[in-house]
């Protein structure tokens, strides 16, 4: 603490600016990492869920075709 009290005004402001610059860079890097991690998570979720949606859509289409065939057969 005595070291900080003995600094000149210029040196203390330089120390503050360097500290805040490092803090901004660290938060920016963390944000970029989180953005990339989130993008990868959404991509994998999209690929997995779209395969399931396609399968459900195919099953629903086959069900509707079966209903139409049953209605035609009942006539």
C-alpha positions as CSV (number, residue, x, y, z in Angstrom):
1,X,0.0,0.0,0.0
2,X,2.9,2.3,0.7
3,X,4.2,1.8,-2.9
4,X,0.9,3.1,-4.3
5,X,0.9,6.1,-1.9
6,X,4.5,7.1,-3.1
7,X,3.6,7.1,-6.8
8,X,3.3,10.3,-8.7
9,X,0.0,11.4,-10.2
10,X,1.2,10.5,-13.7
11,X,2.4,7.1,-12.6
12,X,-0.8,6.3,-10.7
13,X,-3.0,7.3,-13.6
14,X,-0.8,5.1,-15.9
15,X,-1.2,2.2,-13.5
16,X,-5.0,2.8,-13.4
17,X,-5.2,2.9,-17.3
18,X,-3.0,-0.2,-17.6
19,X,-5.2,-2.0,-15.1
20,X,-8.4,-1.1,-16.8
21,X,-7.0,-1.9,-20.2
22,X,-6.0,-5.4,-19.0
23,X,-9.5,-5.8,-17.4
24,X,-11.2,-4.8,-20.6
25,X,-9.1,-7.2,-22.7
26,X,-9.7,-10.0,-20.3
27,X,-13.5,-9.5,-20.3
28,X,-13.4,-9.2,-24.1
29,X,-11.5,-12.4,-24.4
30,X,-13.9,-14.2,-22.0
31,X,-16.8,-12.8,-24.1
32,X,-15.3,-14.2,-27.3
33,X,-14.7,-17.5,-25.7
34,X,-18.3,-17.7,-24.4
35,X,-19.6,-16.6,-27.8
36,X,-17.7,-19.4,-29.6
37,X,-18.7,-22.0,-26.9
38,X,-22.4,-20.9,-27.3
39,X,-22.2,-21.1,-31.0
40,X,-20.8,-24.6,-30.9
41,X,-23.6,-25.6,-28.5
42,X,-26.3,-24.2,-30.7
43,X,-24.8,-25.8,-33.8
44,X,-24.8,-29.3,-32.2
45,X,-28.3,-28.8,-30.7
46,X,-29.6,-27.7,-34.1
47,X,-28.0,-30.7,-35.9
48,X,-29.4,-33.1,-33.4
49,X,-32.9,-31.6,-33.2
50,X,-33.3,-31.2,-36.9
51,X,-32.6,-34.9,-37.4
52,X,-35.4,-35.6,-34.9
53,X,-37.7,-33.2,-36.5
54,X,-37.1,-34.8,-39.9
55,X,-37.9,-38.2,-38.5
56,X,-41.1,-37.0,-36.8
57,X,-42.2,-35.2,-40.0
58,X,-41.6,-38.4,-42.0
59,X,-43.6,-40.5,-39.5
60,X,-46.4,-38.0,-39.6
61,X,-46.5,-38.0,-43.4
62,X,-46.6,-41.8,-43.4
63,X,-49.4,-41.7,-40.8
64,X,-51.5,-39.4,-43.0
65,X,-50.9,-41.5,-46.0
66,X,-52.1,-44.6,-44.1
67,X,-55.2,-42.7,-43.0
68,X,-56.0,-41.8,-46.6
69,X,-55.5,-45.3,-47.8
70,X,-57.8,-46.6,-45.0
71,X,-60.4,-44.1,-45.9
72,X,-60.2,-45.1,-49.6
73,X,-60.4,-48.8,-48.6
74,X,-63.5,-48.1,-46.4
75,X,-65.4,-46.5,-49.3
